[in-house]
Amino acid sequence: MERSRTTSGAHDDKAPLITTPDTSYDNGDVAMQHIDSPRYSPTMIASPETTDRDYSTYRHSSSSTFDVEDGTQYQKQPHGVKHFDHHEARRTLMKNGLWRLLITLFFSAAMCFTLKCWEGWNSHIVLSNKDIRIFNSLTLGLSLCLGLNLLASLKHYASVFRWFFLTRRYVSLEVFDLILHFGSLAKVTKLMIISSPGFRGRKWLRKFSLFKDVRDDGTTWMWLVCVIWLLINIGSQILVALLSLFWPLNNSDNPLLAPGTVAVADLREWYVVNNDTDRDSGWNRPIREISLEAAWSFGNEANSYPEYNLTHVQKDLSSLPGTPIYKGNDSYHYRFYNREPKHPFINYVNSSRNVTARATCEELEVGSDGEVIVEEDTWLYVNASRPGANDYVPYYVLEKVPGSISWMASTEELCGPRCTNFTVLQTKAEKADGADKVDDRVTRTSLFLCNSTLGEVSPITGNDIEIHSKDDAEAVYGSDEFARIAAGAIAWTAKGTNGLRQNSLQKKTSKTCSCALQSALWPPLTITVSATISRTRPWFPSQASNSM
């Protein structure tokens, strides 16, 4: 019986092994049919959709081996190939960095503009409570925006710089992870610690978890870079916080100046009789005599005024007993104040105008054992000799007070304009009535010849008063006669006596006044020297002008 074979999907055993292929694939086995038909062509390996990622580009392209025919690849436009262009990457980095920098500069400029508006552009301004609240809100909001912008910008810069450090040398996996997260301050801190050169070679430190990854890969400056980066991050945040939270909002001590009317010292007259009440109350004497007494009264009133060094100018007078007087090397200075007429002791400001008082004294040698000689039961004189002279001549005085000082000033102009000359006498102590012995604290008589000068009022400078008329100028700067009276203020009292005796010192007849005054510059009943008298003389006229 003949065996029969059934073939299914395979070729017949009787078929020849090599046959001439037909022109059509459909003539073969079923399994081999339509293999190269377009409907059964192999699926092409397609790349993802065109995507820009990490400065590279994906484009559609075919990767089938059928693109090659006869060993030649078809010249097609590549699609889906990842393309990297360092120029494009650099432009992108620069663009992003510049954009973030512009945002930072914008918030910084807005903060500076807000602070400048608070201070005022051309002059200081006054803010109400509502204005202060608005200012606080603006500064707080801008500082928050600036702080967040700085934080984001620095984190972005860190993500760019990390690749520079990663490509420098081979690092361990732990260090790689720390550098890769360079935007985290905690990671930067740990990287700084493990990169510090002081921890290298310390194997016992590796027992601690924090130091188990200490670097030993040859890095030198990585720890310093971490320190600088931490300082930049933390310092910028602290600076912004201080700028918004601790910006001074207290009231300024500087006064706000505005055009207006001010009260100043009138240096034209010491006292002006301008109403009937003054005339009826006994002020109908010569105006000159009234002015002398007024000058002495003003100077005596200012005895309690404080004294300061010339370099320590006082701006706040609220705690002082009076207007301050400033002491120089050989003179005293007074600085005028401009005051508001309605509130002269509350609203005031320093003026650029000031005046200087200066005095020089010469001590004479007293003869006749210091006795004050009485002539014709009327005139008193002391025999004295000037330094370098051999003879004694009489110097007439108006009164003597044992142990105290008498100031005798000339009403005539004998030492130049704005100057008054003095004869100052301190007589020795005498035995008082009922006393057992003579007070020995002042044992000799002293005689001094002095010149006291009050200088010109300095010109106006800066933000000071504005003079509109000649009368204003006379009131502000005064006159030579006014200055002469101020220079002799210490001697102008109601006890004045007209002296018509020829004075050997002045070589002419002069009208003089005198007083007995114990100055506060030295203890009572002590021997006075020329330097003390010189200090007293400029001090008193400056007080007299001060009181005006």
C-alpha positions as CSV (number, residue, x, y, z in Angstrom):
1,M,0.0,0.0,0.0
2,E,1.4,3.3,-1.0
3,R,2.1,5.8,1.8
4,S,0.5,9.1,1.4
5,R,1.9,12.4,2.8
6,T,0.0,15.5,3.5
7,T,1.8,18.8,3.4
8,S,0.4,21.8,5.0
9,G,2.3,25.1,4.8
10,A,5.5,23.4,3.7
11,H,7.0,22.5,0.5
12,D,6.6,19.1,-1.1
13,D,9.3,16.5,-0.7
14,K,9.1,15.9,-4.4
15,A,9.5,19.5,-5.3
16,P,12.9,20.5,-6.5
17,L,15.2,22.1,-4.0
18,I,16.1,24.9,-6.4
19,T,13.5,26.4,-8.6
20,T,13.2,29.5,-10.7
21,P,11.2,32.0,-8.8
22,D,8.1,33.3,-10.3
23,T,7.6,37.0,-10.8
24,S,4.8,37.0,-8.3
25,Y,5.0,36.2,-4.6
26,D,1.5,35.0,-4.7
27,N,2.5,31.8,-6.4
28,G,4.5,30.4,-3.4
29,D,3.5,29.0,-0.1
30,V,0.8,30.6,2.0
31,A,3.3,31.4,4.7
32,M,5.5,33.3,2.4
33,Q,2.9,35.3,0.7
34,H,2.5,39.1,0.9
35,I,5.7,39.3,3.0
36,D,7.0,42.2,0.9
37,S,3.6,43.7,0.2
38,P,3.1,47.3,1.3
39,R,0.3,46.0,3.5
40,Y,2.7,43.7,5.4
41,S,5.9,45.8,5.3
42,P,7.7,45.8,8.7
43,T,6.8,48.5,11.2
44,M,9.2,51.4,11.2
45,I,10.9,52.3,14.5
46,A,9.7,55.9,15.0
47,S,11.3,58.3,17.5
48,P,9.2,60.3,19.9
49,E,7.4,63.5,18.9
50,T,9.6,66.4,18.2
51,T,10.6,67.6,21.7
52,D,13.1,70.2,22.9
53,R,14.6,68.9,26.1
54,D,17.9,69.8,27.7
55,Y,18.9,72.0,24.8
56,S,18.5,68.9,22.3
57,T,15.9,68.2,19.6
58,Y,14.0,65.0,18.6
59,R,12.8,64.8,15.1
60,H,10.8,62.1,13.2
61,S,13.0,59.6,11.3
62,S,12.9,56.1,10.1
63,S,15.3,53.5,11.3
64,S,14.3,50.6,9.1
65,T,17.0,48.6,7.4
66,F,15.0,48.8,4.2
67,D,16.1,52.4,3.9
68,V,19.4,51.0,2.6
69,E,19.4,49.6,-1.0
70,D,22.5,48.5,-2.8
71,G,24.6,49.7,0.2
72,T,23.5,53.3,-0.2
73,Q,21.4,55.1,2.3
74,Y,18.7,57.4,1.0
75,Q,19.6,61.1,1.5
76,K,16.6,62.1,3.6
77,Q,16.1,65.0,6.0
78,P,16.9,63.4,9.4
79,H,13.9,63.2,11.7
80,G,13.9,62.3,15.4
81,V,17.6,62.6,15.9
82,K,18.7,64.2,19.2
83,H,20.6,67.3,18.2
84,F,22.8,69.4,20.6
85,D,24.1,72.9,19.9
86,H,26.3,74.5,22.5
87,H,25.7,78.0,20.9
88,E,22.0,77.6,21.4
89,A,22.5,76.3,24.9
90,R,24.7,79.3,25.8
91,R,22.2,81.7,24.4
92,T,19.4,80.1,26.4
93,L,21.4,80.2,29.6
94,M,22.3,83.9,29.0
95,K,18.7,84.7,28.2
96,N,17.4,83.0,31.4
97,G,20.1,84.5,33.6
98,L,19.6,88.0,32.2
99,W,15.8,87.8,32.7
100,R,16.2,86.8,36.3
101,L,18.8,89.6,36.8
102,L,16.4,92.2,35.4
103,I,13.7,91.0,37.8
104,T,16.1,91.3,40.7
105,L,17.1,94.8,39.6
106,F,13.5,95.8,39.2
107,F,12.6,94.9,42.8
108,S,15.8,96.5,44.1
109,A,15.0,99.7,42.2
110,A,11.5,99.7,43.5
111,M,12.7,99.3,47.1
112,C,15.2,102.2,46.7
113,F,12.5,104.3,45.1
114,T,10.2,103.7,48.0
115,L,12.8,104.5,50.6
116,K,13.8,107.7,48.8
117,C,10.2,108.8,48.6
118,W,10.0,108.3,52.4
119,E,13.0,110.5,52.9
120,G,11.9,113.1,50.3
121,W,13.5,114.1,47.0
122,N,14.2,117.8,47.3
123,S,13.5,118.3,51.1
124,H,12.3,116.3,54.1
125,I,8.6,115.5,54.2
126,V,6.1,114.9,57.0
127,L,4.3,111.6,57.0
128,S,0.9,111.0,58.7
129,N,0.0,107.7,60.4
130,K,-1.8,106.5,57.2
131,D,1.3,107.3,55.1
132,I,3.5,105.4,57.5
133,R,1.2,102.3,57.3
134,I,1.3,102.5,53.5
135,F,5.1,102.8,53.6
136,N,5.4,99.8,55.9
137,S,3.1,97.7,53.6
138,L,5.1,98.7,50.5
139,T,8.5,97.9,52.0
140,L,7.3,94.6,53.5
141,G,5.8,93.5,50.1
142,L,8.8,94.5,48.1
143,S,11.2,92.9,50.5
144,L,9.2,89.6,50.3
145,C,9.2,89.7,46.5
146,L,12.9,90.6,46.4
147,G,13.8,87.8,48.8
148,L,11.9,85.2,46.9
149,N,13.4,86.4,43.6
150,L,16.9,86.2,45.0
151,L,16.2,82.7,46.4
152,A,14.9,81.4,43.0
153,S,17.7,83.2,41.0
154,L,20.5,81.8,43.2
155,K,19.0,78.3,42.9
156,H,18.9,78.6,39.2
157,Y,22.5,79.8,39.0
158,A,23.5,76.8,41.2
159,S,21.8,74.4,38.8
160,V,24.0,75.8,36.1
161,F,27.3,75.9,38.0
162,R,27.0,72.3,39.2
163,W,27.9,70.9,35.8
164,F,31.2,72.8,35.9
165,F,32.2,71.0,39.2
166,L,30.9,67.6,38.1
167,T,33.2,67.7,35.0
168,R,36.3,68.6,36.9
169,R,37.2,65.2,38.3
170,Y,35.8,61.8,39.1
171,V,33.8,61.9,42.4
172,S,32.1,59.3,44.5
173,L,28.4,58.7,44.2
174,E,27.6,60.5,47.4
175,V,29.6,63.6,46.4
176,F,28.0,63.4,42.9
177,D,24.5,63.6,44.6
178,L,25.5,66.5,46.7
179,I,26.9,68.5,43.8
180,L,23.9,67.6,41.7
181,H,21.6,69.2,44.4
182,F,23.8,72.3,44.7
183,G,20.6,74.4,45.0
184,S,19.9,73.1,48.5
185,L,21.8,74.9,51.3
186,A,21.7,71.8,53.4
187,K,23.5,69.8,50.7
188,V,26.0,72.7,50.2
189,T,26.7,72.7,53.9
190,K,27.4,69.0,54.0
191,L,29.5,69.3,50.8
192,M,31.5,72.1,52.5
193,I,32.1,69.9,55.6
194,I,33.3,66.8,53.7
195,S,35.4,68.8,51.3
196,S,37.3,70.7,54.1
197,P,41.0,69.9,53.9
198,G,41.2,69.6,57.7
199,F,39.1,66.4,57.6
200,R,41.1,64.5,55.1
201,G,43.1,61.6,56.3
202,R,41.2,61.4,59.5
203,K,40.0,57.8,59.4
204,W,38.5,58.0,62.9
205,L,36.1,60.7,61.7
206,R,34.5,58.2,59.2
207,K,32.9,56.5,62.2
208,F,30.5,59.4,62.3
209,S,27.7,59.4,59.8
210,L,28.3,63.0,58.9
211,F,32.0,62.4,58.0
212,K,31.7,58.9,56.4
213,D,31.9,60.4,52.9
214,V,34.9,62.7,53.5
215,R,36.4,63.5,50.1
216,D,39.9,62.4,49.3
217,D,39.8,63.0,45.6
218,G,42.3,65.9,45.3
219,T,39.8,68.8,45.6
220,T,41.3,72.0,47.0
221,W,38.9,74.9,46.8
222,M,35.5,73.3,46.8
223,W,35.0,74.0,50.5
224,L,35.7,77.7,49.9
225,V,33.3,77.8,47.0
226,C,30.6,76.4,49.4
227,V,31.4,79.0,52.1
228,I,31.1,81.8,49.6
229,W,27.9,80.4,48.2
230,L,26.4,80.1,51.7
231,L,27.4,83.7,52.6
232,I,25.8,85.0,49.4
233,N,22.6,83.1,50.0
234,I,22.2,83.8,53.7
235,G,23.6,87.4,53.5
236,S,21.2,88.5,50.8
237,Q,18.2,87.2,52.8
238,I,19.4,88.9,56.0
239,L,20.1,92.2,54.1
240,V,16.6,92.2,52.6
241,A,15.0,91.4,56.0
242,L,17.0,94.2,57.8
243,L,16.1,96.6,55.1
244,S,12.4,96.1,55.5
245,L,12.1,95.3,59.3
246,F,14.6,97.7,60.8
247,W,14.5,100.8,58.5
248,P,14.4,103.8,60.9
249,L,10.9,105.3,61.2
250,N,11.5,107.4,64.3
251,N,10.8,111.1,64.3
252,S,13.8,112.9,62.9
253,D,15.7,115.4,65.1
254,N,16.3,117.7,62.1
255,P,13.8,120.5,62.0
256,L,11.9,121.1,58.8
257,L,12.6,124.5,57.4
258,A,9.8,126.5,55.7
259,P,9.7,130.2,54.8
260,G,8.1,132.2,57.5
261,T,8.5,134.9,60.2
262,V,11.1,134.4,62.9
263,A,12.1,136.4,66.0
264,V,15.7,137.6,66.3
265,A,17.6,139.8,68.8
266,D,17.2,143.5,68.0
267,L,20.7,144.9,68.2
268,R,19.8,148.6,67.5
269,E,19.0,149.8,71.1
270,W,19.4,148.3,74.5
271,Y,16.2,149.9,75.7
272,V,13.7,152.1,74.0
273,V,11.2,154.3,75.8
274,N,8.2,154.1,73.6
275,N,5.2,154.6,75.9
276,D,3.9,156.9,78.6
277,T,4.0,154.2,81.3
278,D,7.8,154.0,81.2
279,R,8.1,157.8,81.4
280,D,5.7,158.0,84.3
281,S,7.5,155.3,86.2
282,G,10.8,157.1,86.3
283,W,12.4,156.2,82.9
284,N,12.5,159.8,81.8
285,R,16.3,159.9,82.2
286,P,18.7,160.1,79.3
287,I,18.3,157.2,77.0
288,R,22.1,156.5,77.2
289,E,21.9,156.0,80.9
290,I,18.9,153.7,80.5
291,S,20.8,151.7,77.9
292,L,23.8,151.3,80.2
293,E,21.7,149.9,83.0
294,A,19.8,147.7,80.6
295,A,23.0,146.2,79.3
296,W,24.2,145.5,82.9
297,S,20.9,143.9,83.7
298,F,20.9,141.6,80.7
299,G,24.5,140.6,81.4
300,N,23.8,139.9,85.1
301,E,20.7,137.9,84.2
302,A,22.8,135.6,81.9
303,N,25.3,134.8,84.7
304,S,23.6,131.4,85.0
305,Y,23.9,130.5,81.3
306,P,25.9,127.3,80.6
307,E,29.4,127.4,79.1
308,Y,30.6,124.8,76.5
309,N,33.7,124.3,74.5
310,L,33.6,125.8,71.0
311,T,33.6,122.4,69.3
312,H,30.5,121.2,71.2
313,V,27.6,123.1,69.6
314,Q,24.3,122.5,71.5
315,K,21.2,122.1,69.4
316,D,18.7,121.1,72.0
317,L,18.1,123.8,74.6
318,S,15.2,122.2,76.4
319,S,17.4,120.9,79.3
320,L,19.6,123.9,79.6
321,P,19.1,126.8,82.0
322,G,19.7,129.3,79.2
323,T,21.3,129.9,75.9
324,P,24.8,128.4,75.8
325,I,28.0,130.4,75.6
326,Y,31.0,128.9,73.9
327,K,34.6,129.3,75.1
328,G,37.5,129.6,72.6
329,N,41.2,129.9,73.2
330,D,41.2,133.6,74.1
331,S,37.7,134.6,73.6
332,Y,34.0,133.8,74.1
333,H,31.4,133.2,71.4
334,Y,27.7,133.5,71.3
335,R,25.6,131.9,68.5
336,F,22.2,133.4,67.7
337,Y,19.0,131.4,67.4
338,N,16.1,132.0,65.1
339,R,12.9,131.5,67.0
340,E,9.2,131.1,66.1
341,P,7.4,134.2,67.5
342,K,4.5,132.2,69.0
343,H,6.7,129.4,70.5
344,P,10.2,130.9,70.9
345,F,11.3,128.3,73.5
346,I,10.0,125.3,71.6
347,N,10.5,125.9,67.9
348,Y,14.0,127.3,67.2
349,V,16.9,126.6,65.0
350,N,20.6,127.5,65.1
351,S,21.6,130.5,63.1
352,S,24.8,131.0,61.1
353,R,25.2,134.4,62.9
354,N,27.6,134.6,65.8
355,V,29.5,137.2,67.7
356,T,32.9,137.1,69.5
357,A,33.9,138.9,72.7
358,R,37.6,139.3,73.6
359,A,39.5,141.1,76.4
360,T,43.1,141.9,77.2
361,C,44.3,143.0,80.6
362,E,47.5,144.4,82.0
363,E,48.4,144.3,85.8
364,L,50.1,147.4,87.3
365,E,52.5,147.5,90.2
366,V,50.7,149.2,93.1
367,G,52.7,151.5,95.4
368,S,52.1,153.1,98.8
369,D,51.7,149.7,100.2
370,G,48.5,149.3,98.3
371,E,46.6,152.1,100.0
372,V,43.7,153.8,98.3
373,I,44.3,157.5,99.0
374,V,41.5,159.9,99.5
375,E,42.0,163.4,98.0
376,E,39.9,166.3,99.2
377,D,37.5,163.9,100.8
378,T,36.1,163.3,97.3
379,W,38.5,161.6,94.9
380,L,40.1,158.2,95.4
381,Y,43.3,157.2,93.7
382,V,46.0,154.5,93.8
383,N,49.6,155.1,93.0
384,A,50.7,152.5,90.4
385,S,53.3,152.0,87.8
386,R,52.9,150.3,84.4
387,P,55.3,147.4,83.5
388,G,58.7,148.9,82.5
389,A,58.0,152.4,84.0
390,N,60.0,153.7,87.0
391,D,57.7,156.3,88.4
392,Y,54.3,155.9,90.1
393,V,51.4,158.0,89.0
394,P,47.9,158.3,90.4
395,Y,45.1,156.3,88.9
396,Y,41.7,157.6,90.0
397,V,39.0,155.2,91.1
398,L,35.4,155.8,92.1
399,E,35.1,153.5,95.1
400,K,36.8,150.8,97.0
401,V,35.3,147.6,98.6
402,P,37.9,145.7,100.8
403,G,38.6,142.3,99.4
404,S,36.2,142.7,96.4
405,I,36.6,143.9,92.8
406,S,35.4,147.2,91.4
407,W,35.0,147.7,87.7
408,M,35.2,151.2,86.3
409,A,34.4,151.7,82.6
410,S,34.8,154.7,80.5
411,T,31.9,156.0,78.5
412,E,34.1,157.7,76.0
413,E,35.6,155.9,73.0
414,L,39.2,155.6,74.1
415,C,40.3,152.2,72.6
416,G,38.6,152.2,69.3
417,P,35.1,151.3,67.9
418,R,33.2,148.5,69.6
419,C,35.6,148.6,72.5
420,T,35.4,149.8,76.2
421,N,38.4,150.3,78.5
422,F,38.3,149.5,82.2
423,T,40.1,150.2,85.4
424,V,39.7,147.2,87.6
425,L,40.6,147.4,91.3
426,Q,40.8,144.8,94.0
427,T,41.7,146.3,97.4
428,K,43.3,144.4,100.2
429,A,41.2,143.2,103.0
430,E,40.8,145.3,106.1
431,K,39.9,144.6,109.7
432,A,36.1,144.5,110.0
433,D,34.3,146.2,112.9
434,G,34.2,143.9,115.9
435,A,36.7,141.4,114.3
436,D,39.7,140.3,116.2
437,K,42.0,140.2,113.2
438,V,42.3,141.1,109.5
439,D,41.0,138.7,106.9
440,D,44.1,137.3,105.3
441,R,42.6,135.9,102.2
442,V,43.3,139.1,100.2
443,T,46.6,140.5,101.4
444,R,47.5,143.0,98.7
445,T,45.8,145.5,96.4
446,S,45.7,144.8,92.6
447,L,45.1,147.2,89.8
448,F,44.4,146.2,86.2
449,L,43.9,148.1,82.9
450,C,41.7,146.3,80.4
451,N,40.2,146.6,77.0
452,S,37.1,144.7,76.1
453,T,35.9,144.4,72.5
454,L,32.8,142.9,71.0
455,G,33.3,141.9,67.4
456,E,31.1,142.2,64.3
457,V,28.2,139.9,63.9
458,S,29.2,137.3,61.3
459,P,27.5,137.4,57.9
460,I,24.5,135.2,57.1
461,T,25.2,132.0,55.3
462,G,23.1,128.9,54.4
463,N,19.5,128.5,55.4
464,D,19.2,131.5,57.6
465,I,17.1,134.6,57.7
466,E,16.7,136.9,54.7
467,I,17.1,140.6,55.2
468,H,14.6,142.8,53.2
469,S,15.4,146.3,54.4
470,K,18.0,148.6,55.9
471,D,16.1,148.5,59.2
472,D,16.3,144.7,59.2
473,A,20.1,144.9,58.6
474,E,20.6,147.4,61.5
475,A,18.5,145.1,63.9
476,V,20.5,142.0,62.9
477,Y,24.0,143.4,62.8
478,G,23.8,146.2,65.4
479,S,26.0,149.3,65.5
480,D,29.4,150.2,67.0
481,E,27.7,152.1,69.8
482,F,25.6,149.1,70.7
483,A,28.7,147.0,70.8
484,R,30.6,149.4,73.0
485,I,27.8,149.3,75.6
486,A,27.8,145.5,75.5
487,A,31.6,145.4,75.9
488,G,31.3,147.5,79.1
489,A,28.1,145.8,80.4
490,I,29.8,144.5,83.6
491,A,30.3,148.1,84.9
492,W,27.1,149.8,84.0
493,T,25.1,150.1,87.2
494,A,22.8,152.6,88.8
495,K,25.7,153.5,91.2
496,G,27.4,155.3,88.4
497,T,29.3,158.5,89.3
498,N,30.4,161.3,87.0
499,G,34.2,161.7,87.2
500,L,35.5,164.9,85.9
501,R,39.1,164.5,87.2
502,Q,42.0,164.4,84.9
503,N,43.0,160.7,84.6
504,S,46.6,160.0,84.1
505,L,45.9,156.8,82.3
506,Q,43.4,158.2,79.8
507,K,45.1,161.6,79.5
508,K,41.7,163.2,79.1
509,T,38.5,163.9,81.1
510,S,36.1,161.0,81.0
511,K,32.8,160.1,82.4
512,T,33.0,156.7,84.2
513,C,30.7,154.3,86.1
514,S,31.7,151.7,88.6
515,C,30.3,148.7,90.4
516,A,31.3,146.2,93.1
517,L,30.8,142.7,91.6
518,Q,32.0,139.4,92.9
519,S,32.2,137.2,89.7
520,A,31.3,133.5,89.9
521,L,34.6,132.6,88.1
522,W,36.6,132.6,91.3
523,P,36.0,131.9,95.0
524,P,35.1,134.9,97.2
525,L,37.9,137.0,98.7
526,T,40.9,135.6,96.8
527,I,43.7,137.3,95.1
528,T,42.9,137.9,91.4
529,V,45.4,137.7,88.6
530,S,45.3,139.3,85.1
531,A,44.3,136.0,83.4
532,T,41.2,135.7,85.5
533,I,40.2,139.3,84.7
534,S,40.7,138.7,81.0
535,R,38.5,135.6,81.1
536,T,35.7,137.5,82.9
537,R,35.6,140.5,80.6
538,P,34.7,138.8,77.3
539,W,32.4,136.4,79.2
540,F,30.1,139.2,80.5
541,P,29.6,141.1,77.2
542,S,28.8,137.9,75.4
543,Q,26.1,137.3,78.0
544,A,24.7,140.7,77.6
545,S,24.3,140.3,73.8
546,N,23.0,136.8,74.5
547,S,20.2,138.0,76.7
548,M,19.0,140.3,73.9
